[in-house]
Amino acid sequence: MKIPFPDNASGSIALICLFLGTTVQADVLVLKNGDRITGDIKRIWDGEISIEPEYSDEFDVEMSVVEYIESDQEFEIDLSDGRSLLARFAGADSDGNQVIKSDDESISVPVADLFELEEIEDEFEWESNVELAGDVKKGNTDTSNTKLRADATVRFNDHRHIGEITFFREKLTDAQTLADVQIKEQDLFRYSYNWIFKDPWFFSGDLSFERDPIINLNSRVIMSAGIGSDIWDTPRRTLNVKLGAGYQTEEIFLPLVNVNQSTDSSVLTWALRYRQDFFSDDVELFHNHTITHNISGRTNTSYKSTTGLGYEITDLLTAQISIDFDYVTDPARLSDPPRFAENEDITLLFSLVAEFD
């Protein structure tokens, strides 16, 4: 049975097909040898442009072999002369220069002047990491370290939430007596809220909780507020710093009199977070540290840092080697007669990190 169509049906179908065809957007790299690579442009960094075609995973192309770029989507573009703009790539002009179009202007620049490019951030973004680390040493005394750490970052428009929780255990075993002694039982929780009021500047509100009964620290709670700056904030590199002031309350066990002592202090706080990818994002260098200085109450300054290298095994897993360094100017008293904790604690760890986003 033949179904009759209205006289204008074929024209309507053609218009629908044309509309559907024009709504499929793709980025195109036109190379100097005439080849064309169609896909989704991710970034430009370190003289390379990353693109993800439909037929393969993301890969890098040297900018020196690119003639020009075509794309209908907007990017955050940094030029080599320091200018930054939100714009689209509109092919090449008659002189072979790259045409960049924004809402306000259209400019032409050599492809080599495209210093850095990032996709425009979504209004809502999140990422999370789970790290399991360990270290075992054998000898006259055997020691083992276990560290479980998880963090998450959620950003909605100008509001960012960062949470972190760490459980760190260290055990010593005497090779002759086979007696196990727990020498570290640290639990640490941190939360930071950032309001990015004028990029790259943000207000910060922070809360942290720490305990380690092995060094007689029953609890330490710090609440602070301050201001910070996202010096770098791209998928390839992150650097932010913040300075704040706040309130600290501690409960420390005093073995001499067998009681818990609570102290309240005013504190100054400083924090730095750094991460940068190298070698086509396979290698990551990172360093994070915090400094807390008491300006009243118990005289003490504490410094905590983690520094390391990561290597991406798969899109999900990263292998890391890191050094944790903790330092305090006024260590806790461990026993009577007096025996004090060490001022510094250095731990070398090997870990696997699962990344989610």
N, C-alpha and C positions, 0 to 999 in steps of 0.2 A: 504494500500500500504506500503510495506516495503522499507525503504530508505537504500541503501547500504552504509556502512562506509568503508573507506580505512582500510587496514589490520592493520595499526599502530594507528588507532583512539582510540582504548580502552587504549592503553598504554599512548597516549598523554593526554587523559582525566584523567587518574590516576595521571600523573605527575602534571597536573594543580591543581587537588584537593589537592595533597600533598603540592604543593607550597602555595596555599591559606591557608592551615591549618597551615603551619609553620610561616606565616606572622602575624598570630594573636598572639600578645604578651600579656601576663598577668603575674602579680606578684602572688606569692604563699607563704603563711605562713604555715609552717608545725609545728603543735603544738606537745607538748610532749606526749599528749594522742593519737597521730596518726591522728587527724583530720587535714584537709587541708582547708584553706580559700583562694579562688582565687579572685583577684580583682585588684584594682589600689592603690598601696601604696602611701600615701600622705606625711607622715612625721613620725619621731620618736622624741618624746619629753617627758621629765618628766617620764621616765620609761614606756611609752605606745607607741604603733605603731598604726597609723591610716590607715585604708584601706577602700576602697569603692568598694564592689562587684557590679556586674550587677543587682543583685536581691534586693538590699537594699541601703539605704543612708549610708554615711560614718560613721564608728564607730571605737572605740578604743579597742585594745587588750593589756593586760598586757604583757610586754616583758618577764616576769618571766615564762610564760607558752609557749613561742615560742622556738622550737628546732632549726630551721634554716629557712632561707629565700631564695627563688629562684626568680630571675628577670633578664631579658635581657636589661632593660633600665638603664641608668646611673643616679646616684644620687649624691648630695653633701653630703658626709658623714663625720661627726666629731666623732672621737674616744675619749674615756675617758682619754687617755694619751696626748691629745692635738693635735694629728695629724688630718689633713683634707685632703680629696682626692675625686676625681671624679671616681666612680667605680660602678661595677655591683655585684649583689649577685649570687654566683655560688654554692649554696647548702652547704653541710657540708663535712668536711674531715673525715678521719678514726677515729679521736679522738673526733668527735662530735662538733668541732669548726666551726664557720661560715667562709666560704671562700669568700673573697672579691677580685675581679679582676679589675684591671685598665689596661690601655694600656701599662704601664711600669712594673707592678709587680702583683703578686698574694700573698695575705697574709691570714692567718687564725687567727681569734680572737674569744674569747667567745662572745656569743650574748649579754651578759651583758655589754660588752665594747662599744656597739653602743650607743653613748651618744646623738647624734642629727643627723637627716636626713631631707633633704628637696629635693623636686623635682627641677630639674634644671630650672631656670627661662627662660621663652620665651623671644625672642628678643624684642617682643612688648607686653607690659602689660598696663592695665589701671584700675582704680577704681574711684568711685565717691560716695559721700555721700550728702544727703539732710536732714537737721535738722530743725525741727520746735519745738521751746521751748516756754514755757509760765509759768507765776506765777501770782497769784492773792492773795492780802491781804486785809482783811476787818477789819474795826475799826473806830476810829474817822476820819481817812482819809483812803480812799481806793486807793490801788496802783495796777497796772497791768503791767507786762512786756511781751513783745513779741519779740522773736528773730528768724529770718530766716537766716540760714547759709547753704551754699553749697560749697563743695570743690571737686577738681578732681586732680588726679595724673596720668600722662602719662609717660611711660618709653619706650624708644627705644634704645636698646643696652646700651651704656654708657651715654645716654642723658636723663635727667629727668626734667619734667615740673610739677610744683605744683601751682595750682591756688585756691584762696579762696575769697569768697564774703560774707559779713555779713550785715544784716540790723537789728538794735536793737532799739526798741522803749519802753519807759516807761512813763506811764501816772498816774497822781495823781488826785483823786477826793475827794473834801471836802464833808463829809457826811452831813453837815448842809446846805451848799449853793449849793451843787451838781455841783459846778464849776469844770471843767476839766482843768488841767494844764499839758502840756507836759514837762517832766523833763529830757528826754533823746531822742535824735534823731540821733543816731550814724550810719554812713555808713562806711564800711571798706572794702578795696580791697587789696589783696596781690597776688603777682606773684613771683615765684622763679624758676630760671633755674639752674640746676646742671649738670656739666660735671664730670663724675666719671673717673678721669684720671688714678688712681691707687687704686683699691679697697683696703680699704674702703674710701679713700680720694677723695674729690671732690672740684672743684672750683664752686663758687656760684655767680650768679648775681640776685639782688633782687630789686623789685619795689613795693611800697605800697602807697595807697591813703586813707586818712581818713578825715571825716568831722563830726561835731556835732554843728550845729548853736545854740543849747541850751546853750552851754558853750562858745559861740562866736568864735568857731573854724570853720572858713569858709573852710579851706583846709590845709592839711599837706601832702606833698609829700616827700618820702624818696627813694633815689636811692643809692644802695651800692653794693660792691663786696667783696668777701672774700673766705675763705677756710673752709671746714667742713669735718666731718667724720661720716660714717655710722657705729657706734659702734655695733649695732645689726641691721640686716635687713633680717628678716625671716617672713613668714606668721603669726607666733605666737607672735613675739615681734619685736618692732622697737624702736631704740634709735639713733637719730642723733643730732649733735651739729654743729654750725657754728659761726664763728667770722668774722666780716667784718668792713669796713669803707666806708663812703660815704658822700652824700650831702643831706641836708634837706631844704625845703622851706616851710614856713608857712604864712598863711594869717589869722590874728586875728582881730576881730572887737573891737574897743576901744570905749566904750559907753561914756566916758568922753568928747571926742572931736567928736564923731559920725563919725569916719573914719575907714577904713580898713588899718591895718599895715602889711606890708610884711617883713619877716626876713629870712635871709639865714644863715645856720649853717653847720659846719662840724660835723659829728657824728661818733661814734663807735656803732656797732650793735652786738647783741648776740641773738641767737635763739636756742631753744631746743625743740625737739618733741619726746615724749615717748608714747608707747602703748604696752600692754602685755595682752595676753589671759590666763585665768585660768579656772580650772574645765571643761576640755574637750571643751574649747573654748566658753563656754556659758557666761562667765563673762569677761569683759574687763576693765582694769584700764588704764587711760590715763592722761597725763599732757603735756601741751604745754605752752611755755612762750617765750616772746621776751623782750629784754632790749635795749633801745636807749638812749645813753648819748651824749649830746651836748658838743663838745670840743671848739666850738667858737659860736659867736652869742648869742642868748637868752640862759641863764643858765637854763638847765632843764634836768631831767632824767625821763624817763617813763618806766613803767614795766606793761606788760599785760600778764595774764595767765588764762588758763582754766584747771581745774582739775575735774575728775569725774569718775563714774563707769557706765558701760553699761551692760545690760542683754539681750541676744539674744532671742527674742520672736519667730521669724521665720528666714528663710534664708535671708529674705528681710528686716525685721524690728527689730530694737533694741531700748529698752527703756533705757533712761539715766537720771542720776541725776548729776548735775555739779555745780561748783562754778566758776564764773567769777570774777577775781580780777584785777582792774586797779589802778595804783598808779603813781602820778606825783609829782615832788618836787616843781614845779612852776605852780600852777593851774591858769587858766584864770580868768581875772577880769570880773564879770558878769554885774555890774551896777555902777552907780554913784548916791549917795555916795557909796564908795567902798564896794562891796560884792563879795567874791571870791568863785569859785567852791571848793568843797572838794578835799583834796589831794588824797583820796582813794574812790573807788566805788566797793562794794561787792554785787554780785547778785547770789541768789540760784535759779536754773532753773530745771524744769522737761521737758523732751523732748522725741520725737520719731524721730528716724533716719532711713531713707531708704538707704540701701547700694546697689550699683550696681557695677558689674565687669564682 
